[in-house]
Amino acid sequence: MFAIDSFLRPLLVTDKNIHVYDTTNTLVYTINPFSVTSVNISNNLISVNLKFNKVVSLDFRSTYEAKAAILKFQQQLDVLRKNVPYAIDQQIQNYVDNAISNVHGGCVVYSYSSTCSSIFDDSINQPQDIFNGYTFSSISLGVPSIYINGAYVLPSSSTFSLAFFSINGGLTASSNIEVGSKLYLNPYQLGFGLDTTDIITVDYLSS
């Protein structure tokens, strides 16, 4: 059961997801705003429809509460989607690998951005070559920053992690980029699926 005055907490500037709490103040759902396809109401029940035909159901004490709650939920959804750039002309941004700017110390900031190469359900507990064979051509100085629709993901040196780089088809993992590295993401570990509308960006320093 959920209550209008406690099922959502005020958003922080660092929030990327919607956090839903039940009447015991237990965090029940963490919802990626870009996984939400629609939000419906039927009497006292709100249905949050997600990608891959998944549904989060929120039951309130009355129809009145549910109507007020769906407005609060939609407000947070709108705020998070505005905070994270989402709509990108795919024809322009598809497979962009260019230097953004020069920085001190003879380093260059590189950014690679592309939509996901395929559809990966979050039931898949295996690392996926998310850019469909794309390899990076320069090493990273330190750990790169990975963003999925603007949400930060930290790469690891474990093949069982959310994200990692590999030069041998995913057999071994690295948190850094080497020449010939590919990016691997694990939808199951991420907690949400990916499809061809999701925008993935890798930012890193190189010499």
C-alpha positions as a printed Julia matrix, in Angstrom:
207×3 Matrix{Float64}:
  0.0     0.0     0.0
  1.15    3.55   -0.81
  0.19    6.95    0.58
  0.05   10.28   -1.23
  2.14   12.09    1.4
  4.98    9.55    1.6
  5.33    7.47   -1.58
  7.74    9.97   -3.16
 10.56   11.99   -1.61
 11.58   15.43   -2.91
 14.08   15.14   -5.74
 17.7    16.0    -5.09
 19.85   17.64   -7.75
 21.84   14.41   -8.02
 18.81   12.15   -8.51
 18.52   10.29  -11.81
 15.74    7.88  -10.81
 12.33    7.99   -9.13
 12.34    6.33   -5.69
  8.99    4.92   -4.52
  8.32    4.14   -0.83
  5.47    2.18    0.74
  3.56    3.15    3.89
  6.3     1.65    6.09
  8.84    4.05    4.5
 10.57    1.14    2.79
 12.1     1.81   -0.61
 10.15   -0.53   -2.9
 10.92    0.65   -6.42
 13.7     2.57   -8.14
 12.4     3.59  -11.55
 14.52    4.85  -14.43
 12.47    7.7   -16.0
 13.54    6.65  -19.48
 12.18    3.13  -18.96
  8.65    4.5   -18.41
  6.44    4.25  -21.49
  3.15    5.38  -19.9
  1.37    5.89  -16.57
 -2.29    4.89  -16.14
 -4.86    5.0   -13.36
 -7.8     2.71  -12.6
 -9.76    3.53   -9.45
 -7.15    3.48   -6.64
 -4.45    1.73   -8.69
 -1.66    3.43  -10.64
  0.1     1.36  -13.3
  3.57    2.49  -14.37
  4.24    0.77  -17.68
  7.9     0.1   -18.44
  9.84   -1.14  -21.44
  9.69   -4.85  -22.24
  6.04   -5.09  -21.06
  6.89   -4.68  -17.37
  4.46   -2.96  -15.02
  4.89   -1.4   -11.57
  1.56   -1.28   -9.69
  0.97    1.25   -6.91
 -2.21    0.82   -4.85
 -3.51    3.76   -2.83
 -6.22    4.03   -0.2
 -8.68    5.8    -2.5
 -9.27    6.94   -6.04
 -8.8    10.52   -4.83
 -5.3     9.71   -3.53
 -4.39    7.85   -6.72
 -5.41   10.83   -8.86
 -3.27   13.17   -6.77
 -0.41   10.66   -6.75
 -0.28   10.24  -10.51
  0.22   14.0   -10.86
  3.12   13.94   -8.37
  4.67   10.99  -10.15
  4.35   12.68  -13.55
  5.94   15.84  -12.18
  9.04   13.94  -11.03
  9.12   12.08  -14.34
  9.07   15.35  -16.27
 11.76   16.96  -14.09
 14.18   14.05  -14.46
 13.66   13.8   -18.19
 14.34   17.52  -18.6
 17.46   17.33  -16.46
 18.94   14.57  -18.64
 19.29   15.26  -22.39
 17.22   12.61  -24.14
 16.03   13.71  -27.57
 18.98   13.6   -29.94
 18.99   13.58  -33.72
 20.28   10.06  -34.25
 21.43   10.78  -37.81
 23.78   13.45  -36.48
 24.86   11.7   -33.27
 25.15    8.15  -34.55
 28.68    6.86  -33.97
 30.35   10.15  -33.1
 33.94    9.82  -31.89
 35.57   13.2   -31.65
 37.69   15.36  -29.37
 35.68   17.94  -27.46
 38.36   20.27  -26.26
 42.0    20.54  -25.25
 42.81   20.67  -21.56
 45.93   21.47  -19.54
 48.85   19.07  -19.48
 48.68   18.07  -23.14
 45.57   15.92  -22.58
 42.44   15.81  -24.68
 38.89   15.11  -23.56
 37.29   12.55  -25.86
 33.62   11.7   -26.07
 31.96    8.83  -27.9
 28.16    8.8   -28.05
 25.77    6.43  -29.78
 22.39    4.8   -29.39
 22.32    1.21  -28.18
 23.0    -1.25  -31.0
 20.15   -3.63  -30.17
 17.44   -4.52  -27.64
 18.67   -6.11  -24.41
 16.12   -7.22  -21.8
 17.1    -6.87  -18.14
 16.67  -10.63  -17.72
 19.96  -11.01  -19.62
 22.66  -11.6   -17.01
 25.56  -11.5   -19.45
 27.8    -8.62  -20.57
 26.78   -7.26  -23.96
 28.93   -5.59  -26.63
 26.74   -2.53  -26.46
 28.23   -0.66  -29.46
 28.14   -3.72  -31.75
 31.87   -4.08  -32.38
 32.99   -0.45  -32.06
 36.55   -0.25  -30.67
 38.21    2.73  -29.04
 41.34    4.0   -30.76
 43.11    5.71  -27.84
 43.82    4.79  -24.23
 42.14    6.54  -21.32
 44.1     8.32  -18.62
 42.16    7.1   -15.62
 38.64    5.71  -15.41
 36.22    6.95  -18.11
 32.74    8.27  -17.32
 29.84    6.29  -18.81
 26.35    7.77  -19.1
 23.11    6.02  -20.08
 20.61    8.73  -21.01
 22.65   11.01  -18.76
 22.69    8.63  -15.76
 26.23    7.92  -14.57
 27.55    4.33  -14.58
 30.93    3.46  -13.06
 33.01    0.92  -15.04
 34.76   -1.88  -13.16
 37.52   -4.42  -13.65
 35.11   -7.33  -13.04
 33.25   -9.2   -15.8
 30.32   -9.53  -13.36
 29.87   -5.77  -13.0
 27.47   -3.26  -14.53
 30.0    -2.03  -17.07
 33.56   -2.72  -18.17
 35.94   -2.45  -21.11
 37.61   -5.44  -22.76
 40.11   -6.06  -25.54
 39.42   -9.8   -25.81
 35.71  -10.15  -26.38
 34.69   -9.81  -22.75
 36.88  -12.61  -21.36
 38.67  -10.15  -19.08
 37.57   -6.75  -17.85
 39.17   -3.39  -17.27
 37.86   -0.13  -15.83
 40.11    1.76  -18.28
 40.12    2.0   -22.06
 42.97    0.44  -24.02
 43.49    0.64  -27.78
 41.01   -1.82  -29.24
 38.73   -1.86  -26.18
 35.0    -2.47  -26.5
 32.37   -1.39  -23.97
 30.32   -4.11  -22.28
 27.15   -3.52  -20.25
 25.12   -6.07  -18.28
 21.36   -5.22  -18.35
 20.58   -7.55  -15.44
 23.19   -5.89  -13.23
 22.01   -2.44  -14.34
 18.48   -3.32  -13.26
 16.83   -2.16  -16.49
 16.77   -3.16  -20.13
 18.23   -1.24  -23.04
 16.94   -0.6   -26.53
 17.8     1.4   -29.64
 16.39    4.64  -28.18
 18.85    4.64  -25.27
 21.81    6.99  -25.64
 25.14    5.84  -24.26
 28.07    8.22  -23.87
 31.69    7.56  -22.85
 33.84   10.54  -21.81
 37.54   10.12  -21.08
 40.92   11.82  -21.02
 43.68   10.74  -23.37
 47.17   11.99  -24.14
